[in-house]
Amino acid sequence: MEKSFFVNDSYYTSKEITVLGNTYSVTIVTGKYNYVQIRKVSNNPFGSSGKQFDNFDHAQEHYKCPEMKVQLLLIELKLI
C-alpha cells in the first residue's frame, strides 16, 4: 500500500513492507527536507515513531537482515 502527499514544500511517500513476518512503514521525504524514516508497525506496543536516516545508504547500513536490505533497495529503485 502506498500513500503520498505534499506538505511544507516536501513530498512524502509512505510504503508498507513485510520482512520476516514483521510489517514496516517506510516514508521517503523529498523536497525542502530529505530523509527516510522506517517505523515498525507490527509488534510495536508503544507506537514509537521509528528511525530516521539521511538517505537509503545509511538505512541499509543500519539493518543487518539481508531481506530488509533488499526491500529497502527495491523501494529506492522504485521497483515496489
Beta strands, then each sheet from edge to edge (+ up, - down):
strand 1: 2-7
strand 2: 10-19
strand 3: 22-31
strand 4: 35-40
strand 5: 51-53
sheet 1: 1+ 2- 3+ 4- 5+
end
